[in-house]
């Protein structure tokens, strides 16, 4: 069959399927917000730098029972942003200086985050490998030690690009990770590894930036006919561990900013067009990021000029959450839908790819989730070649492992023999066919190697 006669199947695009976007519920929340003159007036105004207060309260009230931290989450720990990507950009602008700060990313990494770092002046990013429990702590600890020694030898002891600000700080290191259902590897970092990471960050004045955007999209790994709602996180967030471990940010010698910040977004649980997200950190960190609450002279440049990001959408989302419609959408629609899609794809992988020598990370997990599955190809197959041949011969788009390299790091990164496939976007009946097409490509390439 010629490629042109086959319908395109896209297993690269990490978008929600259009049928899983809650258009009816969102329209209902919009009508409620727009029909209330007080709410609409606030939505059409600049808004406070920290974001729309009712949404911050709703988020705090929802995140507390989901993550179950030792103490309730207060709205003072949260500020609203224009989405997870803008969150990251603002964190880099306020809390880093590329002349002083080193940036580290778990490898394989979410490749679009690299550009955000580069736009903030970080042209050399450092990669940290991961294993089945997540980030490699031994590697990170040793590399941070060597990096600190070099900074001392070079006399690089303080930031030189950005001025001192009483409401913020410049960290020596930044560590970026997607610790739960990681993009792309789908690995979930263990609790022990998270605690170790927090301790290492404290030892080296590092800020851990975690994209926690897939946490609610989870389901039991075991096969079953009935849907089990998972209303609580599978493992504590790093920001919650940092909050409570050995005194948290209020321990002796700490500066109150903390060593972790959680990056949240409505893109995966409502729709990416919302362009609304939130960060959660210590009160001092959130205050610094939202630029000195109640003191506009300290405001971050863009929000001092333009006001709260996504202010109008925030008024809609606050009502969406208050009604319980968002929570119901996550637990009654998204979790079962993505569970079904995941199992459809895994069944196809078991049938068409595993017999060819393709492997998956960790089959023994109790809970799985997210959008993606990370495939390891049988050696010596190369992900770039497999992806190119899949597009040419089967009209199938998959993400080659090299796409997820940490940009600018010359160190060896073991990603060339991998592919990432996504089960969230394509029509469900095409997921199995896409994997079957991929199997045909791999089979032909292995046969060619033998001939």
N, C-alpha and C positions, 0 to 999 in steps of 0.2 A: 504493500500500500504506500502511495506517495504521501509525503508529509502534508502537502497542501490539501489532501482530501480528508485529513484527520482534523477533528475540532481541537483547537488549542486547549491544553490543560495547564493551568498555572499553579504549581505547588511551591512557588517562591513567595508570592504576595502575602504578607502578614496582616491582612485586613479582616474585619468581621464580615461574614456573609450578609448581604443586604437584608435577608429575611430575619436576621437575628438582631436587627436594630429596632428598638422599641418605639416606633413612630407614633402609634396610637397613644401610648402612655405619655410620651414627650409632648404631644400636641395638647393633651389634657392639662399637663403641668404648665405649658405655655399659656393656655387660655386663662388659667387661674391667676398666673402672675400678671398677665396683660390686662385682666379685668379689674385688678385692684390698683387704684390710682397711686396709693402710697408705695406699693412694691414697684410698680412700673416707673414711677418718678425716680426711685433709688436706682433702678436698673439702667435708666438712661442718663444718669449722672456719672461723675468721675468715680466716686466710691473711695473708701479708705484704702490706704496702701496695703494693709494686711488682707484685704478682701472682704466680701459680703459676710457680715457676722452671722446671719441665720444659717448660711451654708457651712461655715466653720463649726457652728454648734451641732448641726446635723451630722457632719463628718465625725466629730468627736464622739457623739452618741452612738454612731454606727461602728466605728473602728474599735471602740472599747470592748463590746461583747464578741466581736469577731476575733480579735487578737488576744483578748483576755490577759492584759498586762497586770502586774501586781496592784497598780493604782489606776483609777480612771484617767483617760486621756482628756485633757482640757483644751478648749478652743484656743487658748493662748499659745499652745504648742504648734498651731496650724496656721499657715497662710495660703491664700489662693493664688494660682498662677494661670498662665495661658496654656497649660499642658506640661507633660513630663519633659519634653525637649526644652521648652523655655525654662522650666525649673532648673535643669542642668546648666543652661547658659547663665542664668542669674547667680547660681551658686558659684560658678567659676569666676564671674565678674566681681562678686563681693568678697569671697573668701580665699582667693588665690592670687598669686603674682607669678607669672611664668619665668621671671628672672630668679625666683627663690623657691617656688613650689615645684615638686616633681609629681607627675601624673602617672598612675599605674592602672592597668585594666586587666581584668581576668580574661584569659585567652582560652578558647575562642570568645570573641566579644560581639556585642551588638554593634554592627559596623557603622551605622549612622551616628552613633555617639562620638566616634572618632572625629568627625567633622566639627562637632560642637566644641570639642577640646581644641582643635586646630584653630578655629575661629577666635578662640580666647588666647592664642599665642603659644599653645603647647604643640610645637612641631616635632618633638620627639616624645612619643608615648612609650611606656615600658609595659611589657606583657608579663603576666603571672599565670603559670599553668594551673590547671585544676585536675583533680582526680575524682573518684566516685563520690567523695564526701564534699567536694567543692574546692575552693581555693587552696593552693598548696602553701600551707603556713610556713613550713621550713624554708622553702625557697624565698617567700616574701620576707621573712625575718632577716635572712642573710643578706638579701639585696638591699633592704632598707638600711641595715648596718653599714654596708659598703658605701651606699649613697650618702649617708650622714657623714661618714669619715671623709669622703671626697669634698663635700660642702665645707667642712671644717678646714681641710687643707687649702682649699681655694679661697678661703676667707669670705665665703658667701653666707653671712651670718644674719642678714636681715633683708627684707624686701626693698627693692630699689625703684620699682616702677610705680607702685601705688602708695599713696600717703597713709599715714596712720589714722585710723578711724576709731573713736571710742566705742561705737556700737557694733563693731565687727572685728575680725581678726584675719590674719593670713596664716594658713596652715602650711607646714613644711611639706606634707605629702597629701595627695588625694588618691583614693582607691575606689575605683568604679566596679560595681558588680550587679548582676541580676541574680540574687541568691535563691529565689524560689521559682522553679520551672524555667530555668535560665534560657534566655535567647542568645545563642542557638542550641546549646548542648542539652537542654531540658533537665539538667541536673538540679537537685535541690540540696543546698548546703546543709550539712547536719548541724544540730544545736551545739555540739561540742566544738565544731569548727568555727561557728559564729562567735562563741565565747572566746576562743583563741584569737580570732581576728580582732575583736574589740581590745583585748589586752595588748596585742602587737601595735594597734593604732595608738593606744595611749602611750606606749613606750616611745613612739617616734613622732608625736605631734601630727598624726594623720587624721583626715576626715574620710570616713567610709560613706560613699554615696551609693545608695541602693535603689535600683528601679524595682519597686514592689507592685508592678502594674498587673501581674498575672495571678496574684495571690488568691483572689476569690474564684478563679476559674479552675476548680479542682474537683476530683471525683475518685472513688475507690478504684484501685488498679485491678482488682479481681473482677472476673466476668460475672455478670448477673443480669436477670431480666428486669428487676425493679430498680428504681432510682433511689439512691440514698443521698439525702441532702447533707452537704458538709457545711455547717454554719460557723465553724471555727477554723482558724488557721492550723495548718499541719505542723508548724514549728514557729517559735517566737521570732518576730522580726529582729534584725540586728539593732535597730533604734531602740527597741524595748529592752534588749539585753544591756545595751549601753546605759540606759536610763536607770537600771536597778543593780547592775553588777558592782559589787564592792563599793557602794555609795554613789555610783553614777557620777554625774557632772558636778555634784556637790561634795565629792570626796576631798580630802585634804590635798592641797596643791593643784586642784583642777581650776580652770578659769570660767566654768559655767557654760561654755559653748557646746560641750560634748564632742564626741568623736564619731558620730553617725547621724545621717539625715536620711529619712525615708521619702522617696519620690513616688507620688501617687497620681493617677490619671483616670478620667472618665472615658478615655478613648476605647478601652477594651470592654467596658461594662455598660456603656451607653452607645457612644459612637464617636469616631475621631473628629467629626466636624464640630463637636462641642468646643474643642480647643480650650478645655478647662482641666486643671489639675490642682494638686496641693502638695505642699511639703510639710513634713512633721519632724520636728527636732526639739531641742530644749527651748524653753521660753526665750532665753537670751539669743539663741541661734535664729529662731523664727522672727524675733524682733529685729535682729540685724538684717535678715534677708528682706523683711518688709520695711526696712529702712527707718528704724526708730519710731515705733508707733506713737502717734500723738505729737510727734516733733517733725514737722515737714521740712525743717532746715536740714535734717539728717537723711532725707529721703533719697532712695536710689534714683538715679537720673531719669530713667524712663517712666517710673510710676509717679515721681514728683511732677513730671510734666503731663503724663497721660492718665493718671489715676489707676485704680485697681484693674488688672487685666481680666477680661472676660466677665465684666460686671453684670451685663444683661443676662448672659447665659447662667451666671451663678444664681440669679434670682429664680430662674426656672428650675435649676437642679435642686435648690433648697426645698421647693415644694414637691418635687419629684421624690425626694428622700423622705420628707415629712409624711407623705401619703402612704409610704411603704411600697409604692409601686416599683421603685428601683430594686429594693431588696428582693421582692417577689420575682422580678425579672431575672436577677442573678441566679437565685436558687431554683426557680421553677422552669425557667426557659434556658438560660445559658449553660448551666452545669449539665443538665441532661442532654442538651443538643451537642455540646462539645464532647461529652463522654461518648455519645454514639458515633460521632465523626472520628474520634480518636480510635475507638475499637474497630471501626470499619477499616481504617488505614493500617492499624497494627495487624489485623487478620490478613490483609493483603500482603503486608511485609513478610509475615510468617510463611505465606504460601509461595510468593514469587521471589523474595530476596534472600531470606535466610539460607535456603538450599544452595545459593550461589556464593555463600561465604560472607555476605553482609552481616554486620553485627550492630546491636543496639546497646546503649549504656544502661546498666542496672535494670534487670528484670524483677528484682525482689522488692521493689518499693510498694508500700501499702496504698499510697496516694499519688496520683499523677495529675498533670494539668498543663495549662498554658495553651500555646498555639502550635508548637513545633515538635518534630522528632529528628534527632541527629543520627545519621547513618555513618557507619565506618565501612568503607569499601574493602574488598579483599585486595591484598597487595598483589601486583604493583599498580593497580588502577589508580588514576589520578582524577580528583574531583572535577578539575577544569575540563578535562577531556570528556569525561562522562556527561557533564552538563551540556557541553557543546554538541556532542553526538545525539543526546536526547532531544535537543531542540531541532537539529537538522533532520534526524531520521524519524522522530516520533511526534514532533510538534508539542513537546513537553518541556516546560520550564521548571527547573529546580535550582536551588542555590548551592553553588560550589563552595567547598570549605574555605578556599583562599579568600573569599569575600569577607570572612570573619576574623582575618588577621588584625592584630593591633597595629595600626598604621605607624610607620616611622621607627619601629623597633627591628633592629637587624638580628636579634636573637632568633634561634630556631623555634618555630611554632608548629606543632604537629596538627595541622589542619588540612593539608593538601589531599589526604586520602579520605575526605569526608564530604557528605552532602547534607543539607537541611531541607526537609520537606514540611510543608504547612498543611494542616487539616481544617483551618478555620474559614478559608475564603471560597474555595471552589465549590460548585454544586456537589452535594453529597454523593450522588451516583457516579461522579467522575473520579472520586478519590481512589477507589479500587482500580479503575482503569488506568489512572496515572501511574500507580505503583506497578501494574502489570507491564505497561510500556517501559518503565525504567528497568524492570527485570529483563525485558528483551534486549535492551541496549547493553546491559552488563553481560548478559549471556554471550552476545555477539562479540563483545570486546575480549572476553576471556577466551573464546574459541579462537579468535584471531591471534592472540598471544601464543596459543599452543601450536598453531600451524607454522 
